[in-house]
Amino acid sequence: MPLMEVIESVSNYPGQIIERVPEGGEGELKWGAQLTVRDYQWAVFYRDGQALEVFEGGRHILTTQNIPVLTKLVTSFGYGEDSPFRSDVLFIQRKLFTNIKWGTSDPIVFRDPDFQLMRLRSYGTCAIRVADPILFVNNLVGAQERFDIADISDYVRQIIASSLAKTIGALVTSILELPNLYSDISSAVMVETDALLSQLGLEVSQIIVNSINPPDSVQEIIDKRTSMSVIGDMAKYLQFQTANALLVAAENSSGAGEGVGLGAGLGLGLLMPQGINAALNSQVATPPVNESISVTERLAILKGLIEQGLIDQATFERKRDEILSEI
């Protein structure tokens, strides 16, 4: 095997975490060879599968002065300081690997006080980096020539999903609270995930929970509840809708038969006569009448309602007098 004078890693592959030089394992490293380590790297010097020294960024000359532990090994095997020495160097990226996507492959079972048992799914992103190069290599890399972020991503996802399930069970009492708890959930999951990955020489810099979704059927119920909370008092809402229907019908009616046409066209009123009656008799104020509707049209509305039996004679006369008093 040829002697190696310069040892470096110039790989530009964005997802690569480690690269072994030489690729095939141990090579002949000559004493005095130059080891170039960039600022975003570590270089771990190996002999007989044992990590002997970790080099930071800069230019290093491989001698027994730089690697004191080798002094005894060199002399014991009878090598001179200029003789080749079988070993290898492992380059490790120090950078932060961002935008690692995670998600729950299996749904999280959650018991909600309102919706009972349901299955939640979640997804987001995280960012990790190597914190302890030797611990990382010994636990995850081993003798591999290359190791990419894809080789660890599945394991990270599993840890996050497990931590998320515990966190939701501890922090969440109802799924209606979820949107306000994303930040707290992310922080708690990050603490637990980092504690587990630190045992492998990794550090978690960020975990983002983008969404925690209940099943579609539950989302539909939530949407309906939200709509009802916006509507508020249903009786007032029906009165408001009825009044609007009357005004729209008056604007679209024409000719001598407009009263009959109005009565036939009020779908909401015909289906809900009590709602129309309440709209006319309730003490709750109804929306102001559109000034563009003429007195004749408003009287036609009243005529159509009494002909359909939706209001009584007393109500008809009272509302008629109110309209005529405005002339």
C-alpha positions in Angstrom: 0.0 0.0 0.0 1.4 3.4 -0.9 2.5 5.8 1.8 0.1 8.6 2.7 1.6 12.0 3.0 -1.6 14.1 3.3 -4.7 13.0 5.2 -7.9 15.0 4.7 -11.6 14.7 4.0 -13.0 17.0 1.3 -16.4 15.3 0.9 -19.1 17.8 0.1 -22.1 15.4 0.5 -24.5 17.4 2.7 -25.9 14.5 4.7 -22.6 12.8 5.5 -21.6 12.6 9.1 -18.4 10.6 9.0 -15.8 9.5 6.4 -13.0 7.0 7.1 -9.6 7.5 5.5 -8.5 5.2 3.9 -12.0 3.9 3.0 -11.0 0.2 3.2 -9.8 0.4 6.8 -6.3 0.6 8.2 -3.6 2.1 5.9 0.0 2.9 6.1 0.3 6.3 7.7 3.9 7.6 7.6 5.2 9.5 10.6 5.5 13.1 9.6 2.4 13.0 7.4 0.1 16.0 7.4 -3.3 15.8 8.9 -5.6 18.6 7.7 -8.8 19.1 9.8 -11.3 21.8 8.8 -13.1 23.9 11.4 -16.3 22.0 10.8 -14.7 18.6 11.5 -13.1 16.4 14.1 -10.5 13.8 13.1 -10.2 10.7 15.3 -6.9 8.8 15.0 -7.3 5.0 15.3 -4.8 2.2 15.8 -5.9 -1.4 16.0 -9.5 -0.3 16.2 -8.8 1.9 19.3 -9.4 5.7 19.3 -6.1 7.2 20.5 -6.5 10.9 19.8 -9.1 13.5 18.7 -7.9 16.4 16.6 -9.7 19.8 16.3 -9.6 22.0 13.2 -6.2 22.9 11.9 -3.0 21.3 10.4 -1.4 18.6 12.4 1.8 16.5 11.9 1.5 12.9 12.9 4.4 12.3 15.3 4.7 10.8 18.7 4.7 14.4 20.0 1.2 14.9 18.7 0.1 11.4 19.7 2.1 10.7 22.9 0.3 7.4 23.6 2.0 5.9 20.5 5.6 6.4 21.7 5.6 3.1 23.6 3.8 1.3 20.8 6.4 2.5 18.2 9.4 1.5 20.2 7.9 -1.8 21.3 7.4 -3.0 17.7 10.8 -1.7 16.6 9.6 0.9 14.2 11.7 4.0 13.6 10.0 7.4 13.6 10.2 7.5 9.8 8.6 4.1 9.3 5.0 3.7 8.0 2.5 2.8 10.7 -0.8 1.0 10.0 -3.7 3.1 11.2 -6.7 5.1 10.0 -8.4 8.4 10.6 -12.1 9.0 11.0 -13.4 12.5 10.0 -16.6 13.6 11.7 -18.8 16.6 10.8 -19.4 19.0 13.6 -22.2 21.0 11.8 -25.8 21.1 12.8 -28.1 18.8 10.7 -31.4 20.7 10.3 -34.8 20.0 8.9 -34.8 16.4 9.8 -38.5 15.4 9.3 -40.2 13.2 11.8 -43.7 11.8 12.2 -45.7 9.2 14.1 -45.8 6.1 11.9 -48.2 4.6 14.4 -51.0 6.8 15.9 -50.9 7.8 19.6 -53.9 6.6 21.5 -55.4 9.4 23.6 -58.4 9.4 26.0 -60.3 12.7 25.7 -63.0 13.6 28.2 -65.3 14.8 25.5 -64.5 12.6 22.5 -63.4 9.4 24.3 -60.6 7.3 22.9 -59.0 8.6 19.7 -55.9 8.2 17.6 -53.6 11.2 17.1 -51.0 11.7 14.5 -48.2 14.2 14.6 -45.3 15.5 12.5 -42.6 18.1 12.6 -38.9 18.7 12.2 -35.8 18.5 14.4 -32.1 19.5 14.3 -29.2 17.4 15.8 -25.4 17.4 15.8 -22.6 15.2 17.0 -21.5 16.3 20.5 -19.1 13.5 21.5 -17.2 12.1 18.5 -15.7 9.0 20.2 -19.0 8.1 21.9 -20.8 8.5 18.7 -18.4 6.4 16.6 -18.2 3.6 19.2 -22.0 3.4 19.7 -23.3 3.9 16.2 -20.6 3.9 13.5 -18.3 1.1 14.3 -16.2 0.0 11.4 -18.4 1.6 8.7 -16.5 3.5 6.0 -19.3 6.2 5.7 -22.2 7.2 7.9 -25.0 9.5 6.8 -27.7 11.4 8.6 -30.2 9.0 6.9 -28.6 6.1 8.8 -29.7 7.7 12.1 -32.9 9.5 11.1 -35.3 6.5 11.7 -33.9 5.9 15.1 -34.3 9.6 16.0 -37.9 9.5 14.8 -38.7 6.6 17.0 -37.3 8.3 20.1 -39.2 11.5 19.3 -42.5 9.6 18.8 -42.0 7.7 22.1 -41.2 10.9 23.9 -44.2 12.7 22.3 -46.6 10.0 23.5 -45.5 10.3 27.1 -45.6 14.1 26.9 -49.1 14.3 25.5 -50.3 12.0 28.2 -48.7 14.2 30.9 -49.5 17.7 29.6 -52.8 17.4 27.6 -56.2 16.9 29.2 -58.3 17.7 26.1 -57.5 17.9 22.4 -59.1 21.3 22.3 -56.1 22.5 24.2 -53.5 21.2 21.7 -53.0 24.3 19.6 -52.0 26.3 22.7 -49.6 23.6 24.0 -47.4 23.1 20.9 -44.5 25.1 22.4 -44.7 23.3 25.8 -44.9 19.9 24.1 -42.0 20.7 21.8 -39.8 21.7 24.8 -40.7 18.7 26.9 -40.1 16.3 24.0 -36.8 17.9 23.3 -35.6 17.5 26.9 -36.4 13.8 27.0 -35.1 13.1 23.5 -31.8 14.9 24.1 -31.3 12.9 27.3 -31.6 9.6 25.4 -29.5 10.7 22.4 -26.7 12.2 24.5 -25.9 8.6 25.5 -25.0 8.0 21.9 -22.9 11.2 21.6 -25.6 13.2 19.9 -27.1 16.6 20.8 -30.7 17.7 20.0 -30.7 21.5 19.2 -34.3 21.9 18.2 -37.6 19.9 18.0 -40.6 21.6 16.3 -44.1 20.1 16.5 -45.9 21.3 13.4 -49.2 19.5 13.9 -51.0 17.1 16.2 -54.1 15.9 14.3 -57.2 14.0 15.6 -59.1 11.8 13.1 -61.2 13.5 10.4 -64.4 12.6 12.1 -63.3 14.4 15.3 -62.1 17.4 13.4 -65.6 17.7 11.8 -67.2 17.7 15.2 -64.7 20.4 16.4 -65.5 22.5 13.4 -69.2 22.3 14.1 -68.6 23.2 17.8 -66.6 26.2 16.7 -69.3 27.3 14.4 -71.9 27.0 17.1 -69.8 29.1 19.5 -69.5 31.8 16.9 -73.3 31.7 16.3 -74.0 32.0 20.1 -77.7 32.1 21.0 -79.4 29.8 18.5 -82.8 31.5 19.0 -81.4 34.9 18.1 -79.5 33.4 15.2 -82.7 32.0 13.8 -84.5 35.3 14.2 -81.7 37.1 12.4 -81.7 34.5 9.5 -85.5 34.8 9.2 -85.4 38.6 9.0 -82.7 38.4 6.4 -84.8 35.9 4.4 -87.7 38.2 4.5 -85.7 41.2 3.2 -84.1 39.2 0.4 -87.5 37.9 -0.7 -88.9 41.4 -0.7 -86.0 42.6 -2.9 -86.6 39.8 -5.4 -90.4 40.0 -5.5 -92.4 41.9 -8.2 -95.9 42.3 -9.6 -99.3 41.9 -8.1 -98.6 38.3 -7.0 -95.6 39.1 -5.0 -97.2 38.2 -1.7 -98.0 34.7 -2.8 -94.6 34.3 -4.4 -93.0 35.5 -1.2 -94.8 32.9 0.9 -93.9 30.1 -1.5 -90.3 31.2 -1.7 -89.4 31.5 2.0 -87.9 28.1 2.4 -86.6 28.7 5.9 -89.8 30.3 7.0 -92.1 27.6 5.7 -90.0 24.9 7.3 -89.8 26.9 10.6 -93.0 28.9 11.0 -92.4 29.3 14.7 -89.0 30.9 14.0 -90.7 33.5 11.7 -93.4 34.2 14.3 -90.7 34.7 16.9 -88.8 37.0 14.6 -91.9 39.2 14.4 -93.1 39.0 18.1 -89.8 38.6 20.0 -88.6 41.4 22.3 -85.1 40.9 20.9 -84.4 43.6 18.3 -84.2 42.4 14.7 -81.8 43.9 12.2 -82.9 47.2 10.8 -85.1 47.1 7.7 -83.3 47.9 4.4 -84.5 51.4 3.4 -84.5 50.3 -0.2 -87.6 48.1 0.4 -90.7 50.1 -0.3 -93.8 50.3 2.0 -95.8 48.4 -0.7 -93.3 45.5 -0.7 -93.2 45.3 3.1 -97.0 45.2 3.2 -96.9 42.5 0.6 -94.6 40.5 2.9 -97.1 40.7 5.7 -99.9 39.7 3.4 -98.0 36.7 2.2 -97.3 35.6 5.8 -100.9 35.8 6.9 -102.1 34.0 3.8 -99.8 31.2 4.6 -101.0 31.1 8.2 -97.6 32.0 9.6 -98.9 35.0 11.7 -102.2 35.7 13.3 -104.5 38.6 12.5 -103.5 40.7 15.6 -99.8 40.5 14.6 -100.7 41.4 11.0 -102.6 44.5 12.0 -99.9 45.6 14.5 -97.1 45.3 12.0 -99.2 46.9 9.3 -99.9 49.9 11.5 -96.2 50.2 12.3 -95.3 50.2 8.6 -98.0 52.7 7.7 -96.9 55.0 10.6 -93.5 55.5 8.8 -95.1 57.1 5.8 
